[in-house]
């Protein structure tokens, strides 16, 4: 009966359910299993999407898309809902009757089965929506933070040059360099703001003020703030970890990094900044006062920011002064021009002084301002407390005290004065700034290196020629201020610039001075008392003699420069009291003789007697007393030649043989520049080991009894310091040759050939200038022994046919690449018989200019299609050029662009 009841009950249940309803009940267990699987897959997919979004946020500073966030939220809600449905389904399965085959409550099982089926479809649909190609987008970041700035003057053209560089793929790092206060930061600010107004494809512009100490962590912090990196990804991290965070953000962006005021190399990779490449097309632009920093930063392009031209400078100055002050009196506009010119185009000075003058409305105030700016610029409002301190950063950044001393020394020259480099270095040597204890020539190289360092630091500028330097007016004012202990010792350095007469009140101020320079004076009143004086210049003056007792009270003086006083014909006997003097320059004066009293200056180390065309007498036993003498220069003294009678007491007579005798015994002499005029004196010099080692400049002038110069290769090797050789009007000199020594590594010279094979060291190793005029030389093949020659000038050598002869032995020199490998400038003038410079072609890698005048038989230049890569100019007559013959017809057009017809 029980079995029959169960069957009847099942039949009753089935009867009450339709076939569709029965499916929900029958498939419940299977659907529950499917739902569990789908739920797990949904959870896995959700975790994957969530992890991708988190990685994007952490490493790439991307923001999860709203679509993804919405899906993750829906998936989470759905997971809870599925969980509840699964619980109800499990209860229904557990409550089945008839051996677990039939639910006890069909209605309840039907509802649960229906819900499971519905939610299963929902899970599948939701899961299908969770396959995202991209889960996050870049955070919306402001392209550029515009920076406040005033209206600018004179920067538009250079801004266009900079912007053009930003559009060149090959320029990744760009350096803007220039002196302090010239407007580099203003230009960079203008560039920064241009990103907000111009069309480009940069995604991010970052500005960082670096300043003097380029600390990586500080730069990282600025970039972090710009990128809005969260604290949890930054705080407590090491420098390299922070760099990685920055790198992973920037590597996916085209960025422009603007670095203001760099003083030393900044390691971009250490900061975390990806290096600009042709592929990523990112840019780094920085400003600096040092061109050397541009090199250290490996800038592909370097643009110098220069001072303003006059019109732009005056426009800026007038803007700062204002119309009210300028129009307050008819004289003021003209006076304003004078004031503005004192700023020499430097924007910092123009702005500072212009603002200071905006309240000055009377001509008297403007004239007073001009007087102060010219004589005591540090006392002008804003100069000592604003302009000079800014410029002083460049001075403070110089490497050592030696360079600083050398820089400050330049302020003793007049405003806008072109300072010859060699003269400046000689003065530094005389002052003891340079280390000459071991090698005087190395000390000179040190001096040239310091000049170049100061130029790179924008503290010196190239002058009118490449051989001179000058100081910007405001830089010079700052240097004077520093030299005078920041203005507290105003008379420590005194410079009288072309003031005419120097009266007693001005001379009395010298008692506080360490350095005094006079330029263009025509009268000096009084006898100075200078207990601390170290340096005295009296140059370019119109003085026939110095006042009596002028040198009476200068107990500590070391440097005396009386050069370029053509009217000075006499030195006072009191000069003997300058017993501390170590440097004396009498060049280009009108002195006819040197006083015996000079013999008292036993500490003399440097003595320059150049271009003293009236000098005919130097007494015996004067120079011989200079036992510490290291440098002596007696050149281009036109009257001190073979026309002087032989006088026993005059060491200049007889071709300066007496001078050479005295110099032979000076143990410290290591730098000698001489003009000689007799064969005897030339032989005496060339046969002396001492003189061969210390000769630096040798001029042979009007040596009428000298017919030949024959040098051995060992002698040439000893002349390692010879830098310049001049042969002037030696009208009997028909031969100059270099012969190999028998002990040479290549054996004896064949048939005394001057061009036997060259041992590597047996040559003129420093000779850079050769000048020959009015000589009957037929050839100058000895020049193959001078591989360092840079300047070659040949004038009026009527018989010269070839510079270097066509001999088989020359091939050895040519193969070594040493012939004229450094030659930069060639001048050939009035050489009617010259046919050849060199028998073949040479590479001339350094040649920049060649000038040919009155050389009608020179029909071929030693050029080929691959040589003379540095050439800038060829000068000659059009007739001469048209008659030239070339190895190949394609060569002439290549060089025609450099040709300039001489008028």
LINZIWO-V31229 format. One record per residue. N is the residue number from 0. PSI is psi in whole degrees, -180 to 180 (none if undefined). OMEGA is omega in radians with two decimals (NA if undefined). Layout:
# LINZIWO-V31229
N,PSI,OMEGA
N,PSI,OMEGA
This chain:
# LINZIWO-V31229
0,-36,3.12
1,-40,-3.13
2,-40,-3.14
3,-36,3.14
4,-39,-3.14
5,-41,-3.14
6,-41,3.12
7,-38,3.14
8,-41,3.12
9,-41,3.13
10,-38,3.12
11,-39,-3.13
12,-46,-3.12
13,-33,3.12
14,-35,-3.10
15,-9,-3.11
16,136,3.05
17,170,-3.14
18,-39,-3.14
19,-43,3.14
20,-36,3.14
21,-33,-3.13
22,-41,3.13
23,-35,-3.10
24,-43,-3.09
25,-40,-3.06
26,5,-3.03
27,-50,-3.05
28,-41,3.13
29,-41,3.13
30,-35,3.10
31,-42,3.11
32,-41,3.11
33,-40,-3.13
34,-40,3.11
35,-45,3.13
36,-46,-3.13
37,-37,3.12
38,-44,-3.13
39,-41,3.11
40,-38,3.09
41,-42,3.12
42,-45,3.14
43,-45,3.14
44,-41,3.14
45,-42,3.11
46,-41,3.12
47,-46,-3.13
48,-43,-3.14
49,-43,-3.13
50,-42,3.10
51,-41,3.13
52,-41,-3.14
53,-42,3.11
54,-43,3.12
55,-40,3.14
56,-42,-3.03
57,-42,-2.98
58,-30,-3.00
59,7,-3.13
60,48,3.07
61,158,-3.11
62,130,-3.12
63,134,-3.11
64,147,3.11
65,-39,3.14
66,-41,-3.14
67,-45,3.12
68,-41,3.14
69,-43,-3.14
70,-44,3.13
71,-39,3.13
72,-44,3.12
73,-39,3.13
74,-39,3.14
75,-44,3.11
76,-41,-3.11
77,-36,3.12
78,-42,3.10
79,-43,-3.12
80,-43,3.12
81,-39,3.13
82,-43,-3.14
83,-41,3.13
84,-40,3.12
85,-37,3.11
86,-45,3.14
87,-39,3.13
88,-40,3.12
89,-39,3.13
90,-40,3.14
91,-40,3.13
92,-39,-3.11
93,-24,-3.04
94,12,3.12
95,150,3.09
96,-170,-3.14
97,62,3.12
98,32,3.09
99,16,-3.10
100,-16,-3.05
101,136,3.12
102,148,3.10
103,-36,-3.11
104,100,-3.07
105,-40,-3.13
106,-45,-3.13
107,-43,3.13
108,-37,3.11
109,-47,3.14
110,-43,-3.13
111,-45,3.13
112,-41,3.12
113,-41,3.14
114,-40,3.13
115,-44,3.13
116,-43,3.14
117,-47,-3.07
118,-30,3.09
119,-44,3.09
120,-40,-3.12
121,-42,3.13
122,-43,3.13
123,-42,3.13
124,-44,-3.10
125,-39,3.13
126,-37,-3.13
127,-23,3.13
128,-5,-3.01
129,12,3.11
130,96,-3.04
131,131,3.00
132,-41,-3.13
133,128,-3.12
134,-14,-3.06
135,152,3.06
136,159,3.07
137,141,3.09
138,135,3.07
139,110,-3.08
140,135,3.13
141,129,-3.06
142,-48,-3.07
143,141,3.01
144,105,3.14
145,144,-3.08
146,143,-3.13
147,142,3.09
148,154,3.09
149,172,3.04
150,137,-3.09
151,159,3.11
152,129,2.99
153,14,-3.11
154,-5,-3.04
155,-43,-3.09
156,-44,-3.12
157,-31,3.05
158,-40,3.12
159,-37,3.09
160,-42,3.14
161,-44,-3.12
162,-36,3.10
163,-39,3.11
164,-34,3.13
165,-22,-3.14
166,2,3.10
167,121,-3.09
168,-28,-3.07
169,-13,3.14
170,101,3.13
171,-39,-3.13
172,127,-3.06
173,127,3.13
174,130,3.05
175,114,-3.07
176,157,-3.14
177,170,-3.10
178,162,3.11
179,140,3.07
180,8,-3.05
181,-12,3.07
182,21,-3.13
183,-46,3.14
184,-39,3.09
185,-42,3.11
186,-42,3.14
187,-37,3.07
188,-43,3.11
189,-39,3.09
190,-44,3.13
191,-48,-3.09
192,-24,3.13
193,-27,3.12
194,-25,-3.13
195,-16,-3.00
196,-9,-3.08
197,160,3.11
198,130,3.13
199,177,-3.13
200,21,3.05
201,142,-3.12
202,-18,-3.06
203,136,3.05
204,127,-3.08
205,130,3.10
206,130,3.08
207,124,2.99
208,112,-3.03
209,-50,-3.13
210,-169,-2.86
211,-43,3.13
212,104,-3.07
213,78,-3.12
214,124,-3.06
215,-44,-3.07
216,-32,3.12
217,-40,3.09
218,-42,3.10
219,-40,-3.10
220,-40,3.12
221,-44,3.14
222,-39,3.11
223,-45,3.13
224,-38,3.14
225,-35,-3.12
226,-7,3.11
227,48,3.13
228,134,-3.06
229,153,3.14
230,-40,-3.05
231,-21,3.12
232,1,-2.98
233,-52,-3.02
234,136,3.11
235,0,-3.14
236,153,3.05
237,167,-3.13
238,-44,-3.11
239,-32,3.10
240,-40,3.08
241,-39,3.11
242,-39,3.13
243,-40,3.11
244,-48,3.14
245,-45,-3.08
246,-44,-3.08
247,-20,3.04
248,-47,-3.02
249,-23,-3.04
250,-18,-3.13
251,7,-3.10
252,150,2.92
253,106,-3.03
254,161,2.96
255,119,3.14
256,119,-3.12
257,115,-3.09
258,116,-3.08
259,133,2.95
260,61,3.08
261,136,-3.14
262,-14,3.11
263,170,-3.09
264,134,3.03
265,122,-3.13
266,102,-3.05
267,-41,-3.14
268,-36,3.10
269,-33,3.07
270,-34,-3.08
271,10,-3.10
272,121,3.07
273,138,3.13
274,137,3.11
275,138,3.10
276,170,3.07
277,-26,-3.09
278,-50,-3.09
279,-19,3.06
280,26,3.04
281,164,-3.08
282,145,2.97
283,122,3.12
284,130,-3.12
285,158,3.04
286,148,-3.13
287,158,3.04
288,-5,-3.01
289,125,3.05
290,-27,3.11
291,-36,3.09
292,-35,3.07
293,-41,3.11
294,-44,-3.12
295,-34,3.13
296,0,3.12
297,42,3.12
298,127,3.12
299,-25,3.10
300,136,3.12
301,126,-3.12
302,124,3.12
303,128,3.07
304,113,-3.04
305,170,3.09
306,161,-3.10
307,147,2.95
308,170,-3.00
309,-48,-3.08
310,-44,3.13
311,-40,-3.14
312,-45,-3.11
313,-35,3.07
314,-47,3.12
315,-42,-3.14
316,-46,-3.13
317,-36,3.10
318,-38,-3.12
319,-33,3.11
320,-45,3.14
321,150,-3.08
322,-34,-3.08
323,-47,-3.14
324,-42,-3.10
325,-33,-3.09
326,7,-3.08
327,-17,3.10
328,143,-3.09
329,-27,-3.10
330,-19,-2.98
331,-41,3.13
332,-40,3.11
333,-41,3.09
334,-33,3.12
335,-36,3.09
336,-42,-3.14
337,-44,3.13
338,-45,-3.10
339,-37,-3.13
340,-25,3.08
341,-20,3.14
342,-14,3.05
343,37,3.03
344,5,-3.12
345,115,-3.08
346,-41,-3.14
347,-45,3.14
348,-41,3.13
349,-43,-3.12
350,-46,-3.09
351,-49,-3.11
352,-38,3.11
353,-43,3.11
354,-40,-3.14
355,-31,-3.10
356,-3,-3.08
357,-18,3.13
358,0,-3.09
359,117,-3.02
360,14,3.08
361,147,3.12
362,-34,-3.12
363,-41,3.13
364,-38,-3.14
365,-39,3.11
366,-38,3.09
367,-39,3.12
368,-41,3.11
369,-43,3.13
370,-45,-3.13
371,-44,-3.12
372,-34,-3.11
373,-33,-3.02
374,-36,-3.11
375,64,-3.03
376,-27,-3.12
377,-19,-3.13
378,-6,3.14
379,142,-3.07
380,126,3.06
381,-16,-3.09
382,-53,-3.06
383,-29,-3.07
384,-3,-3.14
385,-57,-3.05
386,-55,-3.07
387,-43,3.11
388,-36,3.10
389,-46,3.12
390,-31,-3.08
391,-23,3.10
392,-38,3.13
393,-42,3.10
394,-45,-3.12
395,-25,-3.09
396,-3,3.07
397,148,-2.90
398,-40,-3.06
399,176,-3.08
400,-30,3.12
401,-48,-3.14
402,-37,3.12
403,-43,3.11
404,-43,-3.13
405,-38,3.12
406,-50,-3.11
407,-30,-3.12
408,-29,-3.08
409,-18,-3.10
410,-9,3.14
411,-4,3.03
412,157,-3.09
413,166,3.07
414,138,3.10
415,26,-3.11
416,130,3.05
417,113,-3.07
418,118,3.06
419,132,-3.10
420,-46,-3.08
421,-36,3.08
422,-41,3.14
423,-44,-3.13
424,-39,3.11
425,-40,3.11
426,-42,3.08
427,-39,3.07
428,-46,-3.13
429,-34,3.13
430,-14,-3.13
431,17,3.13
432,-33,-3.03
433,151,-3.10
434,99,-3.12
435,15,-3.05
436,-36,-3.08
437,-45,-3.01
438,110,-3.12
439,-36,-3.09
440,-36,3.05
441,-35,3.08
442,-38,3.08
443,-42,3.08
444,-38,3.07
445,-42,3.13
446,-43,3.11
447,-39,3.12
448,-39,3.11
449,-41,3.10
450,-46,-3.14
451,-36,3.10
452,-41,3.13
453,-33,3.06
454,-41,3.11
455,-32,3.12
456,4,3.14
457,30,3.04
458,-19,2.97
459,155,3.12
460,155,3.00
461,136,-3.10
462,-152,-3.11
463,-35,3.06
464,167,-3.12
465,-13,-3.13
466,5,-3.14
467,160,3.04
468,161,3.08
469,164,3.08
470,139,2.97
471,145,-3.04
472,-46,-3.08
473,-35,3.04
474,-41,3.11
475,-42,3.08
476,-42,3.12
477,-41,3.14
478,-41,3.07
479,-41,3.11
480,-44,3.11
481,-44,-3.12
482,-27,3.11
483,36,3.08
484,55,-3.14
485,37,3.06
486,-2,-3.10
487,-22,3.08
488,80,-2.94
489,-28,-3.07
490,14,3.13
491,-37,3.05
492,124,-3.09
493,128,3.12
494,116,3.06
495,112,-3.05
496,105,2.99
497,50,-3.08
498,1,-3.10
499,-116,-3.13
500,139,3.04
501,110,-3.02
502,169,-3.03
503,-45,3.14
504,-38,3.12
505,-39,-3.14
506,-34,-3.13
507,-24,3.11
508,-14,-3.13
509,-16,-3.08
510,-13,3.09
511,-3,-2.93
512,150,2.95
513,-28,3.11
514,130,3.12
515,131,3.05
516,135,3.11
517,133,-3.13
518,121,3.05
519,17,3.14
520,147,3.05
521,-2,3.11
522,139,3.08
523,122,-3.09
524,130,3.06
525,169,3.10
526,115,-3.04
527,150,2.98
528,113,-2.98
529,80,-3.06
530,-24,-3.08
531,7,-3.02
532,128,3.09
533,-32,-3.01
534,133,3.07
535,123,2.99
536,132,2.88
537,94,-2.95
538,151,3.08
539,34,-3.10
540,165,3.11
541,66,-3.10
542,127,3.07
543,-30,3.06
544,161,3.11
545,155,-3.12
546,151,3.06
547,144,-3.11
548,21,3.14
549,-37,-3.10
550,15,-2.99
551,-37,-3.00
552,63,3.07
553,70,-2.95
554,-12,-3.05
555,7,-3.02
556,138,3.13
557,-31,-3.05
558,126,3.08
559,120,-3.12
560,109,3.12
561,23,-3.01
562,160,3.06
563,33,2.99
564,82,-3.02
565,-25,-3.11
566,-6,-3.13
567,114,-3.05
568,-2,-3.05
569,141,3.03
570,140,3.13
571,148,-3.12
572,-20,-3.14
573,-7,3.12
574,-21,3.14
575,-16,-3.13
576,-7,3.14
577,61,-3.00
578,-12,3.10
579,-1,-3.04
580,133,3.13
581,-17,-3.08
582,126,3.12
583,124,3.11
584,112,3.11
585,18,-3.05
586,145,3.05
587,38,3.00
588,171,-3.13
589,15,-3.12
590,136,3.07
591,-21,3.13
592,158,3.05
593,135,-3.11
594,149,3.11
595,-27,-3.10
596,-20,3.11
597,-24,-3.14
598,-16,3.12
599,-13,-3.05
600,69,-2.95
601,-8,3.10
602,5,-3.07
603,131,3.13
604,-32,-3.12
605,126,3.12
606,121,-3.09
607,118,3.13
608,71,-3.05
609,145,3.07
610,37,3.06
611,83,-2.97
612,-15,-3.14
613,-5,-3.04
614,121,3.13
615,-5,-3.02
616,122,2.92
617,117,-3.07
618,154,3.03
619,157,3.02
620,30,2.97
621,-63,3.13
622,-32,-3.14
623,-18,3.12
624,-10,3.14
625,73,-3.03
626,-19,3.12
627,3,-3.04
628,127,3.12
629,-32,-3.08
630,127,3.04
631,129,3.11
632,115,3.05
633,88,-3.10
634,155,3.10
635,38,3.01
636,91,-2.87
637,-35,-3.07
638,-16,-3.10
639,67,-3.09
640,-159,-3.02
641,-10,-3.14
642,-12,3.09
643,135,3.07
644,151,3.09
645,112,3.12
646,131,-2.99
647,-36,-3.04
648,0,-3.06
649,113,-3.08
650,-3,3.06
651,-21,-3.09
652,161,3.13
653,30,3.10
654,21,3.10
655,24,3.07
656,-40,3.11
657,-38,3.08
658,-45,3.14
659,-36,3.11
660,-43,-3.13
661,-39,-3.12
662,-29,-3.11
663,-26,-3.04
664,6,3.11
665,108,-2.99
666,-23,-3.09
667,-4,-3.09
668,124,-3.11
669,-1,-3.11
670,113,-3.01
671,129,3.03
672,122,-3.01
673,148,2.88
674,126,3.13
675,154,-3.00
676,10,3.06
677,152,3.12
678,-36,-3.12
679,-47,-3.13
680,-35,3.11
681,-45,3.12
682,-40,-3.13
683,-40,3.13
684,-46,-3.04
685,-21,-3.14
686,-3,-3.11
687,123,3.07
688,-41,-3.10
689,-49,-3.08
690,-37,3.11
691,-35,-3.10
692,-28,-3.04
693,-5,-3.14
694,127,-3.14
695,-39,3.08
696,125,-3.14
697,121,3.10
698,120,3.04
699,114,-3.02
700,126,3.11
701,45,3.05
702,80,-2.99
703,-18,3.14
704,10,-3.11
705,119,-3.07
706,-21,-3.14
707,155,3.01
708,117,3.12
709,119,-3.12
710,141,3.01
711,156,-3.13
712,-31,3.10
713,-36,3.07
714,-42,3.11
715,-42,3.14
716,-35,3.12
717,-27,-3.11
718,50,-3.05
719,-16,-3.11
720,-1,3.12
721,119,-3.11
722,-29,-3.07
723,134,3.11
724,127,3.12
725,131,3.03
726,103,-3.02
727,120,3.01
728,35,3.04
729,83,-2.87
730,0,3.01
731,-3,-3.06
732,97,-3.09
733,-8,-3.07
734,133,2.96
735,121,-3.04
736,156,3.01
737,125,3.13
738,141,3.06
739,141,3.05
740,152,3.11
741,-32,-3.12
742,7,3.13
743,151,3.13
744,-17,3.13
745,10,3.12
746,-179,-3.09
747,156,3.10
748,139,-3.14
749,119,3.13
750,34,-3.13
751,29,-3.14
752,132,3.14
753,-10,-3.03
754,34,3.05
755,167,-3.05
756,142,-2.97
757,117,2.96
758,148,-3.00
759,-35,-3.02
760,-11,-3.04
761,74,3.14
762,171,3.02
763,104,-2.99
764,-12,-3.11
765,-3,-3.05
766,116,-3.11
767,-13,-3.13
768,131,3.09
769,128,-3.13
770,123,-3.13
771,129,3.12
772,142,3.06
773,58,3.10
774,144,3.12
775,22,3.11
776,139,3.09
777,-31,3.14
778,167,-3.13
779,49,-3.09
780,-18,3.10
781,-17,-3.13
782,-16,3.07
783,-17,3.08
784,8,-3.13
785,70,-3.06
786,-12,-3.08
787,5,-3.10
788,131,3.11
789,-31,-3.10
790,126,3.11
791,119,3.13
792,123,3.13
793,118,-3.06
794,132,2.94
795,26,3.08
796,90,-2.93
797,-28,-3.06
798,-7,-3.06
799,123,3.14
800,-34,-3.12
801,144,3.01
802,-55,3.05
803,128,-3.04
804,161,3.09
805,95,3.09
806,148,-3.12
807,-34,-3.07
808,-21,-3.10
809,-24,-3.12
810,-37,-3.14
811,-44,3.11
812,-41,-3.10
813,-41,3.14
814,-30,3.11
815,-7,3.10
816,22,-3.06
817,-12,-3.07
818,117,3.09
819,33,-3.10
820,-18,3.12
821,4,-3.07
822,126,-3.11
823,-36,-3.00
824,128,3.11
825,129,3.06
826,120,3.10
827,115,-3.05
828,125,3.06
829,59,3.07
830,81,-2.95
831,-21,-3.07
832,0,-3.09
833,132,-3.13
834,-23,-3.01
835,141,2.98
836,-40,3.12
837,143,-3.03
838,-26,3.11
839,-146,3.07
840,151,3.14
841,155,-3.12
842,-28,-3.12
843,61,-3.04
844,-23,-3.06
845,-5,-3.02
846,128,-3.14
847,-34,-3.05
848,139,3.03
849,131,-3.14
850,127,-3.11
851,119,-3.12
852,131,3.11
853,47,3.06
854,70,-2.97
855,-23,-3.09
856,0,3.07
857,99,-3.03
858,2,-3.09
859,135,3.03
860,143,-3.04
861,51,-3.12
862,149,2.93
863,-176,-3.00
864,-16,-3.09
865,-1,-3.05
866,-178,3.07
867,51,-3.06
868,-16,-3.12
869,4,-3.03
870,136,3.12
871,-29,-3.02
872,137,2.96
873,124,-3.10
874,135,3.10
875,-179,3.13
876,153,3.13
877,-36,3.12
878,-46,3.12
879,-44,-3.10
880,-43,-3.08
881,-20,-3.13
882,-2,-3.13
883,145,3.06
884,145,-3.07
885,150,3.10
886,-34,-3.06
887,138,-3.09
888,-15,3.12
889,-12,-3.06
890,-42,-3.06
891,-45,3.11
892,-30,-3.13
893,-34,-3.08
894,-11,-3.12
895,-32,-3.11
896,-19,3.12
897,-9,-3.02
898,136,3.06
899,122,-3.09
900,128,3.12
901,137,-3.13
902,none,NA
